[in-house]
Amino acid sequence: MKIICDPKRINTSVAIRQQHSQDFTSYHEQHLPDVVLYPKNKEELRKIVAYANRIGCPIVPFGLGTSVEGQVVPIQGGISLNFTHMNRILEIREDDFAVRVEPGVTRIQLNQELKKYGLFFPVDPGVDATLGGMVATNASGCSAVRYGMMREQILGMEAILADGSFIHTGSLAKKSSAGYNLTHLLAGSEGTLAVFTELTLQVYGTPEEFLYAKVVFPDLKKACNAANRMLYRSIQPSKIELVDEYTIQAINSYKLTKYVAKPTLFLELSGWKSTVLAEWEQVKEIIQEEGAGEWSHTFDKAFGDQLWDARRHAALAIAASAPGKKLMTTDVCVPLSILPEAVIFTREVMQAEDLHGAILGHIGDGNYHAVFPIDMSLPEEVAKAEKVNELIVRFALERGGSCTGEHGVGLGKRKYLTEEHGDAVLWMKKIKEIFDPKSILNPGKIF
């Protein structure tokens, strides 16, 4: 390793390997990598990948470890590739609404720089993840209802294949009909097909005004109905988030807020002030008809910052509410017409199994989460959570939904892939074999 990487950026200590053995607060079993490497540029990264391929050594890319389905867990040991040193913003092309970045750049880091240009990057998965990790899992988040998932933001990329060769996909153009869409193939591949070295991303002009609202409902169904009706009216919120009473209680304890502990929508409208006010009048009509008990709305940024800070820390708040436990976090995505039924079903099966947990999510695109704190030392508790997880996923699949809307497959959703995609999984495996014949790139994930 000393030949291909500075010894100062090679770490074999147990403490550092332990940090790279697991992902964000999740229940997946830990596995230590044999070594953690910190490449500083793409040429050094190329040498590492080529060397690993020659000796058949597994490689697992690691951003900030914020995944929840075990994507960064090195289940076969080998090399954990930490991208801390590959975190440069390479170019901001403000007139093209585009940026070039290294994979270790975080979304907060990018947005802090984009502020100078009146621009912003919209995908917000809650935590301050690296952009490389967000591309790898095709991350989504609070803004997906308006701006879409990570795939929709990628104009192109540069990556290293398993044999150490470079591949370039896409361009600076916003659209193309030339050839197969390899950019979208690599996005969401969870480190199993290539290792990213550069990303070219689309960015946006910052809206003139933001209206923030918190709306409390008597039950989950009415909250979901209200969200759907906004979309059916062609109201375009930039964010619309469901948080249930359990999540609110956890947030109140963790953030010292005093929100009413009932199902709540966190809402953000943005654009020209006149447009935002007109949309809010429609929203107000809908929430009143759906029995909202109380609501507050404002253009005050401090209110909005507190609201979204609370939402972003929801997972940490839930974890803090159950000391010593791990989080089993499942996410599914269903057709919008099914969403209220799906959320109610989720609450019912949790209650039937006497499983304490939270329901929250980006319901504007049919994507929601169920989060169960579980004691890993109690097999019966783990089994109960796995049963509920499976019921939630199967409910979504049977109604034309997906086993994961944004978290990815990783380790936790592998058994559902064939149920969702059928024989297409065979072709996915063939693609994997072509890109990575020795199966050194994040082995054991997805399939």
N, C-alpha and C positions, 0 to 999 in steps of 0.2 A: 504493500500500500504506500510505502514511503516514496516510491518512484512516481506515483501518479497523484499524490496529494500531500501537501505540506503536513509534517508530523504534528504541527500545532492545531491542525483541523481534523485530527483523527482521535477519537475518544473511545476507550474501552472500559472506562470506569463503570462499576455496577450502578451507581446513582444515575448517571446519564443514560445508560442503557435502559434502566428502569423507566425513566421519563419517556422513552421512545417505545415502550412495550405495550402501550394502551392508548385509547382515545378518550374523548371528552366525557367524563363522569359515567361511562357506560359499563354494562355488565359483562362485556365480552372478556374471555379469559386472556390474561396477559402472557406475552411471549417476549423474551429478551432477544434483541438483535445481537449478533456477535461483535459488531462494531458500528459506531456512528461516525459518518463522514460529513464534512461541511464544505462542499465544493464552492469555489469563489467565482467561477465563470464557466461558460458553456464548453470551452475546450477541455478544461479539467474534468468537467462532468462527462464529456464524451469518452475520455480515457478511462474513467471509473466504470462506466457502463460496458465499454468494450472489454475491459479486463474481467469484469464479473461474468460476462457472457462466455469468455474463453474458459474459465474455470468452473462454470455452472453454479455461480453463487447468487442466491436470491437478492433482489434489490427492492426496497420499499420506500417510495418517496414520502417525506414527512414535512408538512408545512408548520402549523401550530398545534396539530393534534386535535383539532376541534370536530372531527367527524364523529358519528355516533353509531355506525354499523361495523366498526372494526377495520375500516380501510387501511389504517396505518399500523395495524398490529402485524409484526413480522412473524407469522405463525411457523415459518420454516427457518427462522434465524436469518443469518446473512447480514447484509448492509442496510442500515437505515440512513437514507439520504436526507440530511437536514438542509433546508434552503435559506437559512438565516442570512448567509452572506451573499445570496443572489437576490437582492431586494432593491435594485435600482429602477427608477423610473427613467426609461431610456429616451423617450421623446413624447412631447405633447404637441399634437397638431390641432390647434384650436379651430382653425378654419375648416378642418375636415371632421371635427368632432370625433377625434380618434387619439388613442395613446398606445405607446409600446412600452411594455413593462417586463421585468424578470418575474419568475413565478413566486419568489419570496416576498414580493410587495403585498402589503395588506390593504384591505379596502379603506380603512381609516387613513392610512398613510397616503393613498392615492387621492382621496377626497380632500385632505388637507392641502395638497398641492394644487388640485383642480380649482379650489376656491379662488385662487389668484386670477383665474381666467373666466370666472363666472360660469363654470362648468361643474358637473358632478357625475359620479358613477352610481347607478341606482340599486344594484343588487345588494341586499342587506340581509344576510342569513341570521342576524342577531349578534353573533360573536364576531370578533375582529379576525376573521379567517384570512389566510393568504389567498391571493387571486389564483395561484396555481392549484391549490386545493379546491377552490370553488369551481374551477373549470373541470377538475378531475371528477367531481361528484355531480356536475351540472347543478350547482346549488341554486337555490331560489331565495325566498324570504318575503319580508313585509311588502316590498314594492312590486312583487310579481304580478299583481292584479292589473297594473298599468304597463309595466315595462317588460314583463316576461322573465324567463329563467336565464341562467348564465349563457346557455347556447345562443340565445338571441342577441347577446352582446359581443360575441366573438367574431371579429372580421377575419382573423387569420392567426396562425401560430407557427413557431419553429419548435421542433421536438427531436429527440434522439431516439432512434430505434434500438432494439436489443443488440444489434451487431455493432453499434457505435456510429452508424451513419445518421446524417441529418435529414429531416424531411421538413419542407415548407408547405404550408397550406394557406389558402385564401389570399386576400390582398387588402388594399386600403379601400376598395370599392365596397359599397353597402350591399351590392347584390351581384350574383354571377350565375350563369347557366352553363359554365364550362366544367365538364367532367363530374366525377363522383364527389360528394361533399365529405371530404376527409376531415375537415374541421369539425363538423358535427359528429363524426364517428369517434374522434379522439376525445371530444368533450363528453364527460360522463363515463369514460372508460376506466376510471378509478386506478390509474397507474398500471394497468395490465397490458397496454399496447405500446406505450412510449413514455418518455420522460420529457416534460416541457422545459424549454429553455427561454422562450420569449412568447409573449401574448400580445396581439394587437386587438384592442377593445374599443367598442363604441362608447362615447360619453354624450352627455346631454346638457343643454343650457338650463341653468337654475331658474325655476318658475318665479314669477313676480311675487305671489303671495301664497301662504300656507294657512289653511284653517284646520284647527285640531279639535276633535270632539271625543267625548267619552259618554257612551250611552248604556244605561243599565236596563236589563230586561228581566221579566219574572222567571223565564226559563230559557233553556238552550234552543228549543225549537223556534221560538219567536225571534231570538237573536239571529239565527240562521235564515229564517224567512225574510227578515228585514234586509240582510246582506244581499240575498238573491234578488229581492225586488228592486234594490238600487241598481243592480246590473241590468235587470230587464228593462229598466227605464233609461238605459244608456247613460247613467251617471258614471263618471270615470274617476273614482277615488284613486289617489296615488297609494294609499294603504288602507286596508280594512282587515282588522284582526279580531278573532274571537278569543276571549279568555274566560274560563269558567270560574265558579266560585272557589274551587280548591286553589287554582292558580292565583286568584286575587288574594286569598288568605296568605299564601306563601309570599307573595310580593309585599303585602303589608308588613309582614314580619321581617322580611329581608331588607326592604328599602325604607321602612318606617313611614309608609304612606297610610292613608286612611280611606281607601276606596271601599265602596259598598261591596260586600262579598256576595255578589250575584253574577250570573252570566252577563258579560259586558262586551260591547264592541269598542275597540279603539279605532278611530277613523281619522284620515287625513285627506283633505281636498286641496288641490294646488292648481295654479294657473293665474289668469288675469282675475283681479279682485271681483269684477262684475260677474264673471262666469262662476267663480267659486261661491259667491253669495246666492246666485240663482240655483246652483246645485244644492246648496244647504237647505233652501226652502223646500225642495223636493224631498231631501233626506228627512227633514223634520216631519213632513206629512206622513212618510212611510213609517218612521219609528213610532209616531203617535198611534197610527192604525194598528201597529204590532204590539201595543201595550207597554211601551217603554216607561219605566217608573220614574226615571229622572235622566237628565242629560245636561252636559255643559259643553259650550263651544266657544272658541276664541281664536284670534289671530296672534295671541301672545306666544312668542317662541319659547319662553321659559316653561309654559304649560306643556307645550309639545315636546320639549326636551325631556321633561319629567315622565311624560306618558310613554315615549318610545324607549327611554332608558329602562323603565319598568318592564316593558315587553321584552327588551333584549336580554334582561337578566332573569327572565322567567325560569329558565332551566336551572340556573344557579340557585334561585330562590327555592325551587322545588327540592333540589338536592339538599340545601341547608335545612329544610323542614324535616328531613329524615336522616339525621346524623348516622354515619356508619353504613348506610345503605347505598347501593348502586342504582342508576337509572336504567330501566328498560324503556327506550323511547321508540315508538313505532310511528311511521307516517304513511298515510295512504292518500290517494287522490281519486275522487269520484266525480262523475258528471254532476254539474250544478243542480240539476233537478233532484238528484238523490241526496244531496248534502244534508238537509235537515234530518231525513230518515237515518242516514249513516251516523250522524253525531248522536242522535237519540239511542240508536242501537248500541253504540259504544258505551254510553253511560249505563244502559240496562245490563249489558253483559258484565261490566265491572261490578255493578251492585249485586248481580246474581252470584258472582264468585267472591263477594265480600273483599274486593280488591280496591284499596284506596289509591286513587290516582287522578291526574289532571287531564283535561281536554282543552286544547288551544290550537290555533293555527291560522293560516293564510286563506281564509275561507272564500275570498273573492275569486280564487281559481280552483276551488274544490279540494284544496289540500289542507289536511288537519293532522294533528298529532295527539297521541295518547301517551302519557308518561307515568310509569309506575316505579316508585322507589321500592326496591326489594332487598331483602337480607340474603346475600349469597350463601350464607351458612345454613339456610333453611331450605332443603330440597323441595318441600311442599309449597313454599312461597314462590320459588323460582318456577315450578311446574304450573302453578296457578297463573302467574303472569304470562308464561309462554302460551298457555291455553287461550287466554283473553287476546293476546297479540294475534294468534292464528285466526280466531273468530273474526276479529276486526279486518284482517287482510282478506280472508275468504269472502266476507260480505262485500268488500269493494270489488274483488275480482269477478264475483258472480253478477255484478251489475255494470260491467263494462269499465271498471276503474283500474287503477294500478296499485301494485303492492308497495310502491314508494314514489312519492311525488318529488322529493328533493334530497333525501338522505342518501340514496343510492342503495345498492345491493350488499356490497361488502361481504361480511360473514352472515349477518342476521337474516337476510332475505333470499339467500341462495336457493332454498327449497321451493320458493314460489315462482322462480323465473320461468320454468317450463309451463307451469299453470297459466301464466300470463301470456307467454309468447309461443308456446307449442313448439313445432318443428323448427321455428326460426332460431331457436337456441342452438341447434346443430350448426347452423351457418355462422352464428356468433363464435362458436368454438373453432370453426375452420379459420375465421378471421384471426382469432388469437394465435392459432398455430402458425399462420403465415407471418404475422408480425413478430412473434416471439417463440420460435420453434423449440428452444430449450426451456421455456417457461420459467425464466428468471425474473420477469417483471411482476411484482406483487402476486406471487403464486398463491393459489387457494382462494382468491377473491372472485366474486360474481358467480363462478361455476363450482 
